[in-house]
Amino acid sequence: MADIFTCDRCGNEFPRERLKEVMYEEDKERVRKELCPNCLDQVMNQASEVRGVAGEEKRAAVHLSGTDGVEDSEGAADRESFGTRE
């Protein structure tokens, strides 16, 4: 069985290769979350600024500014992923 992870936002399980790392600041502390691609799209839409950073587990991650974190799972995503890898 392949490695899996649980999305910190929606709670669903996914293959580890689909993991997306998200960082943001909360009370001057750096917070790291592991998200699925759909939740990543949603939190990127809610943030006022998104920039690429080096990830801890993955080569690339995103840093969000102007957001209240990633826990809120409500709201539709305006941005869509470009597709899935087979």
All heavy atoms as an XYZ file, in Angstrom:
673
protein
N       0.841     -1.183      0.000
C       0.000      0.000      0.000
C       0.891      1.254      0.000
O       1.886      1.316      0.700
C      -0.892     -0.025      1.229
C      -1.910      1.068      1.264
S      -3.106      0.690      2.568
C      -3.834      2.263      2.723
N       0.544      2.204     -0.784
C       1.333      3.425     -0.926
C       1.209      4.292      0.325
O       0.244      4.199      1.072
C       0.854      4.201     -2.143
N       2.223      5.136      0.531
C       2.156      6.103      1.628
C       0.976      7.023      1.411
O       0.721      7.471      0.291
C       3.432      6.939      1.662
C       4.489      6.358      2.557
O       4.169      5.436      3.328
O       5.626      6.843      2.498
N       0.264      7.326      2.489
C      -0.861      8.251      2.396
C      -0.679      9.360      3.426
O       0.122      9.248      4.350
C      -2.214      7.540      2.621
C      -2.259      6.873      3.997
C      -2.506      6.536      1.529
C      -3.616      6.371      4.398
N      -1.407     10.440      3.236
C      -1.436     11.519      4.218
C      -2.884     11.962      4.366
O      -3.714     11.714      3.504
C      -0.538     12.696      3.804
C      -1.143     13.600      2.756
C      -1.757     14.786      3.112
C      -1.100     13.259      1.415
C      -2.318     15.617      2.154
C      -1.652     14.081      0.455
C      -2.271     15.266      0.821
N      -3.177     12.602      5.472
C      -4.505     13.148      5.735
C      -4.421     14.654      5.575
O      -3.584     15.309      6.205
C      -4.978     12.795      7.150
O      -4.990     11.364      7.283
C      -6.367     13.332      7.416
N      -5.274     15.207      4.721
C      -5.305     16.650      4.480
C      -5.664     17.359      5.789
O      -6.640     17.001      6.449
C      -6.314     16.976      3.382
S      -6.487     18.751      3.064
N      -4.874     18.369      6.153
C      -5.108     19.126      7.384
C      -6.354     20.000      7.302
O      -6.799     20.532      8.315
C      -3.902     20.015      7.708
C      -2.695     19.215      8.160
O      -2.886     18.147      8.778
O      -1.563     19.662      7.891
N      -6.935     20.140      6.136
C      -8.102     21.006      5.971
C      -9.391     20.213      5.843
O     -10.337     20.426      6.576
C      -7.913     21.905      4.748
C      -8.953     22.977      4.615
C      -8.466     24.043      3.643
N      -9.348     25.172      3.625
C     -10.300     25.347      2.729
N     -10.480     24.462      1.766
N     -11.062     26.420      2.772
N      -9.452     19.255      4.923
C     -10.700     18.513      4.690
C     -10.744     17.181      5.422
O     -11.809     16.596      5.576
C     -10.949     18.306      3.198
S      -9.786     17.179      2.388
N      -9.594     16.678      5.853
C      -9.553     15.435      6.599
C      -9.576     14.171      5.758
O      -9.557     13.072      6.300
N      -9.591     14.296      4.440
C      -9.583     13.132      3.556
C      -8.164     12.601      3.382
O      -7.190     13.339      3.513
C     -10.172     13.480      2.188
C     -11.646     13.794      2.282
O     -12.386     13.177      3.035
N     -12.079     14.772      1.504
N      -8.056     11.320      3.069
C      -6.759     10.697      2.848
C      -6.430     10.656      1.358
O      -7.321     10.420      0.532
C      -6.744      9.285      3.420
C      -6.820      9.260      4.923
C      -6.749      7.866      5.496
O      -6.956      6.885      4.747
O      -6.482      7.745      6.706
N      -5.143     10.877      1.040
C      -4.666     10.920     -0.336
C      -3.303     10.246     -0.408
O      -2.588     10.184      0.595
C      -4.516     12.377     -0.818
C      -5.803     13.134     -0.849
C      -6.226     13.863      0.249
C      -6.605     13.110     -1.980
C      -7.422     14.564      0.219
C      -7.795     13.810     -2.011
C      -8.203     14.531     -0.915
N      -2.894      9.799     -1.602
C      -1.523      9.302     -1.770
C      -0.521     10.421     -1.455
O      -0.758     11.588     -1.763
C      -1.452      8.919     -3.248
C      -2.859      8.785     -3.693
C      -3.672      9.705     -2.836
N       0.569     10.082     -0.825
C       1.561     11.074     -0.381
C       2.088     11.924     -1.537
O       2.433     13.092     -1.346
C       2.725     10.362      0.300
C       3.604     11.315      1.044
C       3.650     10.958      2.512
N       4.163     12.063      3.283
C       3.445     12.727      4.172
N       2.206     12.391      4.409
N       3.965     13.717      4.837
N       2.140     11.365     -2.745
C       2.662     12.159     -3.870
C       1.746     13.329     -4.244
O       2.153     14.236     -4.955
C       2.959     11.292     -5.096
C       1.771     10.593     -5.674
C       1.598      9.161     -5.176
O       2.296      8.732     -4.252
O       0.729      8.478     -5.721
N       0.511     13.356     -3.753
C      -0.401     14.472     -4.031
C      -0.308     15.573     -2.982
O      -0.982     16.592     -3.081
C      -1.846     13.959     -4.116
C      -2.004     12.997     -5.297
C      -3.406     12.758     -5.692
N      -4.025     13.972     -6.157
C      -5.334     14.185     -6.116
N      -6.137     13.269     -5.638
N      -5.844     15.308     -6.553
N       0.526     15.391     -1.966
C       0.670     16.341     -0.871
C       1.135     17.704     -1.373
O       2.006     17.795     -2.235
C       1.697     15.806      0.127
C       2.059     16.755      1.255
C       1.775     16.092      2.576
C       3.511     17.144      1.176
N       0.527     18.746     -0.827
C       0.927     20.127     -1.113
C       1.232     20.792      0.220
O       0.445     20.697      1.163
C      -0.202     20.901     -1.821
C      -0.713     20.248     -3.088
C       0.365     20.139     -4.125
C      -0.168     19.459     -5.376
N       0.858     19.156     -6.326
N       2.388     21.445      0.309
C       2.780     22.128      1.537
C       2.375     23.592      1.479
O       2.602     24.267      0.482
C       4.287     22.059      1.735
C       4.786     20.702      2.116
C       6.267     20.708      2.374
O       7.021     20.760      1.380
O       6.662     20.682      3.548
N       1.792     24.068      2.578
C       1.368     25.461      2.693
C       1.934     26.013      3.994
O       1.843     25.372      5.037
C      -0.170     25.574      2.699
C      -0.615     26.998      2.948
C      -0.746     25.057      1.402
N       2.504     27.201      3.912
C       3.009     27.882      5.093
C       2.317     29.232      5.225
O       1.951     29.844      4.230
C       4.523     28.118      4.989
C       5.344     26.915      5.318
S       5.505     25.880      3.917
C       6.987     25.008      4.264
N       2.157     29.671      6.464
C       1.647     31.006      6.739
C       2.079     31.398      8.139
O       2.567     30.565      8.909
C       0.120     31.090      6.569
C      -0.675     30.167      7.475
C      -1.184     30.618      8.680
C      -0.923     28.854      7.102
C      -1.910     29.771      9.499
C      -1.665     28.018      7.913
C      -2.153     28.480      9.112
O      -2.870     27.639      9.925
N       1.939     32.678      8.466
C       2.334     33.186      9.780
C       1.091     33.315     10.649
O       0.059     33.809     10.212
C       2.993     34.567      9.645
C       4.197     34.602      8.745
C       5.373     33.824      9.284
O       5.599     33.847     10.508
O       6.064     33.177      8.476
N       1.221     32.854     11.901
C       0.130     32.979     12.871
C       0.761     33.367     14.201
O       1.531     32.599     14.772
C      -0.627     31.653     12.974
C      -1.868     31.712     13.834
C      -2.653     30.421     13.745
O      -2.363     29.519     14.553
O      -3.525     30.327     12.864
N       0.449     34.570     14.687
C       1.048     35.086     15.923
C       2.575     35.040     15.865
O       3.242     34.597     16.793
C       0.543     34.304     17.137
C      -0.961     34.414     17.322
O      -1.509     35.489     17.012
O      -1.575     33.433     17.764
N       3.126     35.474     14.748
C       4.570     35.536     14.496
C       5.245     34.172     14.521
O       6.452     34.074     14.664
C       5.241     36.491     15.470
C       4.744     37.913     15.317
C       5.508     38.861     16.178
C       4.939     40.259     15.981
N       5.680     41.254     16.715
N       4.477     33.112     14.363
C       4.999     31.747     14.272
C       4.707     31.209     12.877
O       3.616     31.412     12.338
C       4.323     30.833     15.295
C       4.593     31.196     16.735
C       5.965     30.772     17.195
O       6.454     29.715     16.732
O       6.554     31.502     18.008
N       5.665     30.509     12.296
C       5.462     29.891     10.984
C       4.680     28.595     11.164
O       5.050     27.738     11.961
C       6.799     29.597     10.320
C       6.660     29.051      8.927
C       8.017     28.835      8.326
N       7.864     28.544      6.922
C       8.869     28.281      6.111
N      10.097     28.294      6.566
N       8.655     28.017      4.853
N       3.583     28.475     10.442
C       2.719     27.300     10.509
C       2.830     26.561      9.189
O       2.793     27.171      8.116
C       1.248     27.705     10.772
C       0.352     26.488     10.804
C       1.135     28.491     12.064
N       2.979     25.244      9.243
C       3.057     24.415      8.042
C       1.877     23.454      8.043
O       1.588     22.808      9.041
C       4.355     23.613      8.026
C       4.474     22.678      6.847
C       5.744     21.826      6.976
N       5.763     20.804      5.967
C       5.214     19.594      6.091
N       4.593     19.258      7.189
N       5.278     18.718      5.113
N       1.174     23.378      6.919
C       0.046     22.468      6.765
C       0.255     21.608      5.536
O       0.887     22.025      4.561
C      -1.274     23.251      6.610
C      -1.642     24.087      7.816
C      -2.043     23.235      8.982
C      -2.470     24.095     10.152
N      -2.960     23.318     11.265
N      -0.282     20.399      5.588
C      -0.269     19.475      4.448
C      -1.669     19.425      3.875
O      -2.610     19.036      4.567
C       0.181     18.082      4.905
C       1.587     18.056      5.427
C       2.043     16.670      5.868
O       1.196     15.762      6.031
O       3.261     16.494      6.044
N      -1.808     19.845      2.623
C      -3.119     19.936      1.989
C      -3.192     19.082      0.732
O      -2.188     18.789      0.101
C      -3.443     21.379      1.598
C      -3.444     22.429      2.697
C      -3.858     23.773      2.115
C      -4.342     22.041      3.841
N      -4.435     18.746      0.351
C      -4.683     18.096     -0.929
C      -4.758     19.193     -2.000
O      -4.887     20.380     -1.675
C      -5.987     17.291     -0.871
S      -7.487     18.288     -0.727
N      -4.676     18.843     -3.271
C      -4.714     19.862     -4.327
C      -5.980     20.726     -4.315
O      -5.913     21.932     -4.548
C      -4.623     19.047     -5.620
C      -3.885     17.809     -5.214
C      -4.358     17.514     -3.812
N      -7.155     20.139     -4.024
C      -8.392     20.926     -4.010
C      -8.390     21.965     -2.895
O      -8.781     23.113     -3.097
C      -9.610     20.009     -3.863
C      -9.860     19.198     -5.107
O      -9.463     19.577     -6.209
N     -10.508     18.068     -4.946
N      -7.957     21.574     -1.699
C      -7.897     22.526     -0.593
C      -6.847     23.600     -0.852
O      -7.036     24.760     -0.485
C      -7.632     21.792      0.716
S      -9.076     20.874      1.329
N      -5.746     23.232     -1.504
C      -4.739     24.227     -1.869
C      -5.352     25.300     -2.756
O      -5.154     26.493     -2.534
C      -3.551     23.574     -2.571
C      -2.501     24.544     -3.107
C      -1.781     25.251     -1.970
C      -1.525     23.826     -4.011
N      -6.116     24.897     -3.755
C      -6.775     25.864     -4.637
C      -7.664     26.817     -3.843
O      -7.669     28.023     -4.069
C      -7.620     25.145     -5.696
C      -6.790     24.451     -6.748
O      -5.593     24.755     -6.876
O      -7.352     23.592     -7.447
N      -8.413     26.281     -2.895
C      -9.339     27.096     -2.110
C      -8.610     28.109     -1.232
O      -8.976     29.285     -1.196
C     -10.248     26.204     -1.276
C     -11.219     25.414     -2.134
C     -12.041     24.423     -1.336
O     -11.990     24.399     -0.103
N     -12.806     23.606     -2.028
N      -7.568     27.689     -0.519
C      -6.866     28.629      0.359
C      -6.072     29.656     -0.440
O      -5.926     30.794      0.002
C      -5.972     27.918      1.403
C      -6.797     27.059      2.325
C      -4.858     27.138      0.770
N      -5.597     29.279     -1.629
C      -4.905     30.263     -2.471
C      -5.868     31.346     -2.926
O      -5.489     32.518     -3.016
C      -4.239     29.577     -3.658
C      -3.005     28.792     -3.256
S      -2.249     27.839     -4.584
C      -1.747     29.123     -5.707
N      -7.113     30.983     -3.199
C      -8.112     31.977     -3.592
C      -8.472     32.912     -2.448
O      -8.817     34.070     -2.669
C      -9.387     31.289     -4.089
C      -9.252     30.795     -5.496
O      -8.520     31.375     -6.289
N      -9.942     29.724     -5.818
N      -8.415     32.438     -1.212
C      -8.791     33.247     -0.056
C      -7.661     34.161      0.404
O      -7.902     35.133      1.105
C      -9.215     32.329      1.097
C     -10.484     31.569      0.797
C     -10.782     30.490      1.827
O      -9.997     30.261      2.745
N     -11.904     29.830      1.659
N      -6.438     33.860      0.030
C      -5.283     34.650      0.474
C      -5.137     35.909     -0.376
O      -5.454     35.920     -1.559
C      -4.016     33.816      0.377
N      -4.634     36.972      0.250
C      -4.399     38.193     -0.514
C      -3.076     38.135     -1.267
O      -2.894     38.839     -2.254
C      -4.432     39.412      0.408
O      -3.419     39.329      1.381
N      -2.151     37.300     -0.798
C      -0.859     37.153     -1.479
C      -0.393     35.704     -1.375
O      -0.486     35.086     -0.321
C       0.187     38.061     -0.834
C       1.545     37.974     -1.481
C       2.596     38.822     -0.765
O       2.250     39.587      0.133
O       3.775     38.680     -1.128
N       0.087     35.176     -2.490
C       0.619     33.816     -2.544
C       1.982     33.891     -3.212
O       2.135     34.501     -4.260
C      -0.304     32.884     -3.371
C       0.287     31.491     -3.482
C      -1.704     32.842     -2.778
N       2.978     33.280     -2.558
C       4.309     33.257     -3.182
C       4.931     31.885     -2.984
O       4.596     31.164     -2.051
C       5.210     34.350     -2.638
C       5.483     34.278     -1.182
C       6.289     35.511     -0.717
N       6.354     35.547      0.719
C       7.322     35.011      1.456
N       8.325     34.386      0.869
N       7.308     35.096      2.768
N       5.796     31.532     -3.881
C       6.473     30.246     -3.803
C       7.631     30.287     -2.834
O       8.348     31.284     -2.747
N       7.791     29.212     -2.068
C       8.905     29.061     -1.128
C       9.398     27.624     -1.201
O       8.736     26.757     -1.771
C       8.489     29.406      0.321
C       8.108     30.865      0.462
C       7.364     28.517      0.797
N      10.559     27.377     -0.619
C      11.070     26.014     -0.540
C      10.279     25.245      0.513
O      10.008     25.758      1.591
C      12.546     26.032     -0.167
N       9.890     24.038      0.179
C       9.144     23.212      1.119
C      10.060     22.436      2.036
O      11.262     22.331      1.804
N       9.484     21.893      3.099
C      10.248     21.052      4.014
C      10.323     19.621      3.495
O      11.351     18.978      3.580
C       9.612     21.072      5.402
C       9.715     22.419      6.079
C       9.043     22.449      7.425
O       8.706     21.379      7.974
O       8.836     23.559      7.936
N       9.214     19.121      2.960
C       9.178     17.765      2.423
C       9.233     17.763      0.899
O       9.879     16.927      0.295
C       7.901     17.064      2.889
C       7.806     15.631      2.435
C       6.632     14.889      3.036
O       6.169     15.264      4.124
O       6.172     13.931      2.389
N       8.548     18.693      0.293
C       8.535     18.831     -1.164
C       9.542     19.895     -1.564
O       9.959     20.719     -0.757
C       7.140     19.254     -1.645
C       6.039     18.299     -1.281
C       6.121     17.054     -2.106
C       4.767     16.782     -2.697
N       4.726     15.805     -3.687
N       9.900     19.899     -2.823
C      10.853     20.894     -3.316
C      10.256     22.297     -3.260
O      10.934     23.259     -2.924
C      11.249     20.558     -4.755
C      12.212     21.555     -5.356
C      12.652     21.127     -6.706
N      13.666     20.084     -6.528
C      14.305     19.502     -7.507
N      14.029     19.805     -8.740
N      15.210     18.589     -7.265
N       8.970     22.422     -3.586
C       8.315     23.729     -3.606
C       7.076     23.704     -2.730
O       6.427     22.676     -2.562
C       7.925     24.099     -5.036
N       6.769     24.861     -2.171
C       5.578     25.031     -1.343
C       5.049     26.435     -1.605
O       5.636     27.193     -2.375
C       5.925     24.856      0.135
N       3.934     26.784     -0.976
C       3.412     28.138     -1.093
C       3.347     28.772      0.287
O       3.137     28.098      1.297
C       2.017     28.198     -1.766
C       2.078     27.725     -3.193
C       0.987     27.431     -0.989
N       3.569     30.086      0.307
C       3.418     30.868      1.532
C       2.251     31.809      1.309
O       2.189     32.514      0.305
C       4.692     31.657      1.838
C       4.606     32.375      3.146
N       4.026     33.596      3.278
C       5.007     32.001      4.379
C       4.072     33.968      4.540
N       4.674     33.016      5.235
N       1.300     31.809      2.243
C       0.096     32.621      2.130
C       0.192     33.821      3.050
O       0.650     33.710      4.187
C      -1.132     31.804      2.532
C      -1.358     30.487      1.815
C      -2.545     29.758      2.435
C      -1.586     30.707      0.335
N      -0.288     34.972      2.568
C      -0.408     36.181      3.382
C      -1.829     36.685      3.269
O      -2.487     36.493      2.248
C       0.543     37.275      2.886
O       1.870     36.836      2.968
N      -2.304     37.337      4.327
C      -3.643     37.897      4.298
C      -4.733     36.851      4.396
O      -5.773     36.956      3.760
N      -4.492     35.819      5.198
C      -5.484     34.778      5.389
C      -5.592     34.478      6.873
O      -4.681     34.766      7.640
C      -5.118     33.499      4.606
O      -6.143     32.547      4.783
C      -3.808     32.909      5.053
N      -6.702     33.903      7.279
C      -6.902     33.517      8.675
C      -6.507     32.070      8.898
O      -7.009     31.423      9.797
C      -8.372     33.716      9.074
C      -8.764     35.173      9.087
O      -7.897     36.022      9.345
O      -9.945     35.470      8.839
N      -5.630     31.540      8.072
C      -5.226     30.149      8.188
C      -5.899     29.304      7.135
O      -6.485     29.818      6.186
N      -5.828     27.996      7.303
C      -6.366     27.097      6.287
C      -7.480     26.212      6.822
O      -7.976     25.359      6.110
C      -5.250     26.203      5.689
C      -4.176     27.044      5.052
C      -4.674     25.278      6.733
N      -7.902     26.397      8.072
C      -8.869     25.497      8.672
C     -10.280     25.646      8.112
O     -11.043     24.715      8.113
C      -8.905     25.682     10.192
C      -7.729     25.051     10.891
C      -6.445     25.853     10.744
O      -6.521     27.063     10.482
O      -5.377     25.256     10.872
N     -10.675     26.823      7.640
C     -12.029     27.046      7.142
C     -12.222     26.322      5.821
O     -11.610     26.661      4.823
C     -12.284     28.543      6.951
C     -13.682     28.848      6.457
O     -14.570     28.001      6.605
O     -13.870     29.944      5.929
N     -13.086     25.321      5.804
C     -13.270     24.527      4.585
C     -14.457     24.983      3.757
O     -14.832     24.329      2.804
C     -13.428     23.047      4.947
O     -14.571     22.860      5.745
N     -15.087     26.104      4.119
C     -16.214     26.599      3.332
C     -15.725     27.515      2.222
O     -14.648     28.054      2.282
C     -17.187     27.361      4.230
C     -17.848     26.464      5.250
C     -18.832     27.212      6.110
O     -19.267     28.299      5.694
O     -19.156     26.713      7.180
N     -16.576     27.713      1.217
C     -16.240     28.605      0.122
C     -15.834     27.842     -1.114
O     -15.213     26.803     -1.033
N     -16.198     28.358     -2.242
C     -15.874     27.700     -3.505
C     -14.532     28.180     -4.023
O     -14.124     29.304     -3.794
C     -16.960     28.010     -4.535
N     -13.872     27.337     -4.720
C     -12.591     27.681     -5.320
C     -12.822     28.243     -6.713
O     -13.493     27.637     -7.527
C     -11.693     26.453     -5.399
N     -12.275     29.429     -6.977
C     -12.386     30.023     -8.300
C     -11.293     29.503     -9.212
O     -11.470     29.384    -10.397
C     -12.280     31.541     -8.214
C     -13.442     32.151     -7.452
O     -14.542     31.575     -7.516
O     -13.239     33.174     -6.791
N     -10.129     29.214     -8.650
C      -9.011     28.721     -9.424
C      -9.106     27.210     -9.477
O      -9.469     26.561     -8.516
C      -7.686     29.114     -8.746
C      -6.487     28.840     -9.584
C      -5.226     29.310     -8.891
N      -4.721     28.336     -7.932
C      -4.070     27.234     -8.285
N      -3.863     26.944     -9.525
N      -3.641     26.396     -7.354
N      -8.785     26.649    -10.606
C      -8.841     25.209    -10.757
C      -7.449     24.664    -11.054
O      -6.632     25.346    -11.647
C      -9.775     24.822    -11.903
C     -11.212     25.199    -11.653
C     -12.119     24.778    -12.786
O     -11.683     23.996    -13.645
O     -13.255     25.254    -12.825
N      -7.205     23.450    -10.628
C      -5.943     22.807    -10.951
C      -5.874     22.570    -12.455
O      -6.900     22.433    -13.120
C      -5.826     21.467    -10.225
O      -5.752     21.669     -8.849
N      -4.673     22.478    -12.975
C      -4.488     22.293    -14.410
C      -4.689     20.863    -14.840
O      -4.624     20.540    -16.001
C      -3.106     22.782    -14.850
C      -2.969     24.267    -14.769
C      -2.136     24.843    -13.842
C      -3.679     25.084    -15.608
C      -2.005     26.214    -13.760
C      -3.575     26.463    -15.533
C      -2.727     27.020    -14.599
N      -4.948     19.984    -13.922
C      -5.166     18.580    -14.270
C      -4.469     17.687    -13.294
O      -3.877     18.121    -12.322
N      -4.542     16.424    -13.554
C      -3.913     15.449    -12.673
C      -2.892     14.659    -13.462
O      -3.014     14.472    -14.664
C      -4.948     14.482    -12.071
O      -5.626     13.825    -13.141
C      -5.945     15.217    -11.219
N      -1.897     14.201    -12.740
C      -0.879     13.362    -13.375
C      -1.310     11.924    -13.253
O      -1.847     11.504    -12.250
C       0.469     13.537    -12.679
C       1.051     14.880    -12.937
C       2.419     14.957    -12.356
N       2.973     16.260    -12.625
C       4.086     16.693    -12.117
N       4.773     15.929    -11.302
N       4.524     17.879    -12.400
N      -1.061     11.174    -14.274
C      -1.410      9.756    -14.277
C      -0.256      8.942    -13.778
O       0.862      9.232    -13.924
C      -1.797      9.299    -15.697
C      -2.969     10.097    -16.227
C      -4.260      9.825    -15.502
O      -4.532      8.641    -15.223
O      -4.979     10.767    -15.211
